Amino acid sequence: MFDKMKALMDMQKKMQEVKRELDNTTFEIASSDGLVKITMNGSQEVRGATVQGDLADIDKTSLERAMKDAYNRAIKHSHDLAAQKMKAVTGLNIPGLT
């Protein structure tokens, strides 16, 4: 019984370490048209956003589409990143994180 408790405590420590790693991992993802770039960390916090080019030359619909695309790509990337880190810790492929 103590072995199982120790294993659970070890797993909890590993999970906390993964969370810290995700908090400290940042990446930049661009929209498919390259108009918007979003910087996000592995915990899905947006750290920055930039618009390429002059705003006066960009129509509202294109900008909105590019922002949505870049954000969705960043979220997908953060899910993939979390799944890789979780798989490394647990050795399992956790459904919903792939």
Backbone torsions as a table, in degrees:
resi	resn	phi	psi	omega
1	MET	NA	-40.2	179.7
2	PHE	-67.0	-31.1	177.4
3	ASP	-63.4	-40.2	179.2
4	LYS	-67.7	-40.2	178.2
5	MET	-64.8	-41.5	178.8
6	LYS	-63.8	-41.9	178.9
7	ALA	-62.9	-40.6	177.6
8	LEU	-64.8	-41.3	178.4
9	MET	-65.0	-40.0	177.5
10	ASP	-63.4	-41.5	179.3
11	MET	-64.0	-40.1	179.1
12	GLN	-62.9	-41.4	177.6
13	LYS	-62.8	-41.6	179.4
14	LYS	-64.5	-39.5	179.8
15	MET	-65.5	-39.2	177.0
16	GLN	-64.4	-37.2	178.1
17	GLU	-65.9	-41.3	177.4
18	VAL	-61.4	-43.5	178.6
19	LYS	-59.8	-43.7	177.9
20	ARG	-61.9	-42.4	178.8
21	GLU	-62.0	-43.4	179.4
22	LEU	-64.8	-39.7	177.5
23	ASP	-60.1	-34.6	-174.4
24	ASN	-95.7	-0.7	179.3
25	THR	-97.6	120.7	177.0
26	THR	-117.3	151.7	178.3
27	PHE	-147.6	162.1	-179.9
28	GLU	-121.4	131.2	179.9
29	ILE	-126.8	136.6	179.1
30	ALA	-106.1	154.7	172.9
31	SER	-66.3	162.6	-177.0
32	SER	-61.1	-28.1	178.2
33	ASP	-91.8	-2.1	178.4
34	GLY	76.9	5.2	-176.5
35	LEU	-71.8	-37.7	-176.6
36	VAL	-124.7	138.5	172.8
37	LYS	-121.7	135.3	178.4
38	ILE	-119.2	133.9	173.1
39	THR	-103.6	127.1	-175.6
40	MET	-138.4	155.3	172.8
41	ASN	-100.3	173.4	-177.5
42	GLY	-66.5	-12.7	176.5
43	SER	-95.6	15.2	175.9
44	GLN	65.2	31.3	173.7
45	GLU	-98.0	125.1	178.4
46	VAL	-72.8	123.6	-179.6
47	ARG	-98.9	-19.8	179.3
48	GLY	-176.0	161.3	176.4
49	ALA	-146.7	138.2	178.0
50	THR	-132.1	149.3	176.1
51	VAL	-112.7	127.0	179.2
52	GLN	-83.6	133.1	178.0
53	GLY	93.7	-173.2	-177.1
54	ASP	-93.1	126.9	-179.3
55	LEU	-59.4	-29.1	-179.2
56	ALA	-65.7	-24.1	-178.0
57	ASP	-93.6	-1.3	-174.8
58	ILE	-110.2	130.1	177.7
59	ASP	-82.1	155.4	-174.1
60	LYS	-58.0	-43.9	-177.9
61	THR	-62.6	-42.9	178.8
62	SER	-64.2	-41.8	179.7
63	LEU	-64.6	-45.1	179.0
64	GLU	-61.6	-42.7	179.1
65	ARG	-63.5	-42.8	-179.4
66	ALA	-67.2	-39.2	178.3
67	MET	-63.4	-46.0	179.6
68	LYS	-61.6	-45.1	-179.7
69	ASP	-62.1	-47.2	-179.3
70	ALA	-64.0	-42.2	179.7
71	TYR	-64.0	-46.1	179.0
72	ASN	-62.1	-39.4	177.3
73	ARG	-64.9	-39.4	179.5
74	ALA	-66.3	-41.9	177.7
75	ILE	-61.8	-45.5	179.2
76	LYS	-59.7	-43.8	179.9
77	HIS	-63.1	-40.2	179.9
78	SER	-67.0	-36.0	175.4
79	HIS	-62.6	-45.6	178.9
80	ASP	-61.9	-41.8	178.8
81	LEU	-62.5	-45.3	178.8
82	ALA	-63.9	-40.5	179.5
83	ALA	-63.3	-40.9	177.8
84	GLN	-62.3	-44.9	-178.9
85	LYS	-66.9	-39.7	179.3
86	MET	-66.4	-40.4	178.9
87	LYS	-63.8	-37.5	178.4
88	ALA	-64.9	-34.6	-178.4
89	VAL	-81.1	-46.0	-172.5
90	THR	-94.9	-24.2	-173.9
91	GLY	79.0	4.6	-178.3
92	LEU	-112.6	153.4	172.8
93	ASN	-96.2	103.2	-174.0
94	ILE	-79.3	122.1	178.0
95	PRO	-60.3	143.1	178.9
96	GLY	90.9	-15.8	177.6
97	LEU	-107.7	7.2	178.5
98	THR	-114.8	NA	NA
